[in-house]
Amino acid sequence: LFAAPMWHDPADQISKLVFRKQDDVLRITIGNSATPENRHADVFGMLQHLKNEQIEIWCPLSYGDPDYAVEVIHQGNALFGNKFHALTQFLSLDEYMQYLSNCDVGIFNINRQQAGGNILYLLYLGKKIYIDIETPTYSFYKKMGGHLFDISVLKEQNIHEIMAFDKTLAEDNRKICISYYDDDSEGAQKKWREGLEA
């Protein structure tokens, strides 16, 4: 079973991954687990002006605190109704990668080093990422020229602005992921540690 990887497999290269969005539904994925550090309620508040838009809002809640997961599901349903979806079952690696591929935007309101695998793969897949800019993850990718967006602007943006992501920027992120992680296991992990310590 698989929840959230750091990379696909220590022996594999990220550029070998081939997944494509399967439909035209606009989807936002929030956080990576049922842990309070994801601050789901705050994100729901930032997105409440979208509750009448034709979108789906998803939250991976398959691991973490079960009581917190129930709370998030209650809040999501109350605010977004049938547009809210909780991912509560563990998926295989390929199933989870396809889930990420079917999303358009990833939102990570995490206040610590967390969700590295989810963010890595979403960037590789060309998805737009909103994140707390005070986290090491934001600094890590920005130093490499990555394009991630300040989560604090979400409440001021309409659905079109949130979904908009220039293909050139998406390709920049994809190239960064390939060049930085498309390496042997030892080399990739060394680069990751160096980036976090910089």
N, C-alpha and C positions, 0 to 999 in steps of 0.2 A: 504494500500500500504506500501511497505517496501523499504528502501534504504540501510542502513548500521547499523546493530544492535550492541549494546554493548554486549548483550547475547541473546540467542534465545527467552526467555521469563522469566521474573523475577520469575515465579512460576515453571519453568522447570529446568531440569539438562542437562548440555551439553552432557553428555554421552548417552542421549536418542536420540541424533541426528544420523540418519542413511542415508548417501548419498554416492554414489559411482560414480567414473568417468565412463562415458558412451561410450567412444571411445578411439582410440589410437592417436588422434591428439595432437601434442605438443603445449600447450598454455601458454602464459605469460599474466598475468593481471597486469596492472600498475595503481597505485593510487586508490583512492576511490571516487573521485568526480571531478567536473569541477571547481576547485579552483586553483589559481596560486601556492599555497603552495605545491602542488603535483609535481611541476617542471617537467612536462611531457617532455618538449623539451630537457632537460638535459638527461633524461633517453633514449629518442629516439637516442640521440647522442651516448650514451653508447652501444646501441644495433644495430647501423647501419651496423656493420660488419656481422650481421645475416640476412640481407635483402634477401639473396639468399637461405636461409635455408627453409626447409619444416616446417614452424611453423605458428601459428596465434598469433597476438599481440592484446590484448583487453584492452580497457580503459572504466571503468564505469564513465559515464558523465551525469547521469540522474538528478543530482541536483547540484546546484552551480550557476556559472555565465554563462549564455547562450552564450555570446560573446566569453568567454574564451573557451567554449566547441567547438565552430565553429573553433577557431584557432587551437586547439589540433587536431581536425579531419582533417583539412587541412594539418597540418604538418605530421600526421600519414600516410595519404594517399599518400602524396608526397614522403615520404621516403620508405614506405613498400608496397605501392600499395594495391592489393586485400588481402594481408595478414593482413592488419590492420582492426580492427573492433571496433566500438564505441557502448557502451551500453547506449542508450539515453532514454529508457523508464523505468519507475519504474516497478519493479517486485514484485511479492508476496514473502513472506519469503521463502517458499520452492523453488520457482523458482530461487531466488538469491543464496540460499545454493547450488542448483544443478549447477548453473553457477560456483561458487567457486570450487565445486568438480571436474568440468571438466577442471579446470586449473591445471598446474603442478608447476608453479613458480609465486610468488607474489613479485612485486617490489614496494617499498614505499620510494620515494625520498622526503618525507615530512620533513620539518624543524621545526615542532612543534608537540605537542601531538595531534594526529589525526589518524583516521582509525583504532581505537582500536578493533572494532568489526570484521572488515575484517581480521586483523592480527590474532586475537584470533581464528576465525573459520578456517582460512587457516592452522594454526599450528595444530589445532585439527584434521583436515582432512589429515594431514601428508604431507603438501605441503612445498616446500622450500621458504624461505623468504629472500629477500635482502632488506636492510634498511640503512638509514643514521645512522651510529653508534653514532652520537652525540645527538640523540634524547632520551628522557626519556623512550620511549617504548623499545628501544634496551637494555638499562640498566636494566629496569624492568624485562624482561625475562631472561637476562643473569644472574641476581642475583639468579634466580630460577633454573639455570642450563639449560636454553633453548639454542637451536642451531639456531641462526640467522646469516646472512652473510653480510659482508661489501659491500655496494652498489658500492663502488669505484673500486672494482676488476672486475666489469662486462665487461668493455671495453677490458680487457686482456684475457677473457675467451672465449672458443669456445662453440658451442651449447651443446656439450656433457658434458662439465664441468659445464655449467649453469644448465642443467637439472639433473645432478647427485646428488643424495641425499640418503645417507645410510639409510636403513630401520630402523636401530637401533637408529639413531639420530631422525628420524621422530617419532618413537614410544616414545622416551624420551619426545619430545614436546607434544605429545598427552597425555601422562600421567600427565605432568605438568598442562595442561589445565583442565583435569578432576579433579585432586586433588585440584587445586586452585579455580576452578569455580563451581565444582559440589557440590553446597551448597545451602542453602536457600538464598533468595534474599538479606536479610539484611547482612548475613555473607559474601556473595560474594562481595557485594559492599564495605563492611568494608575492606576486604582484598585488593581490588583494590585501595582504597584510601591510605591504609598503604603502598602499593607497590610504588605508585607514590610519596609519601612523604618521602620515605626512602632515 
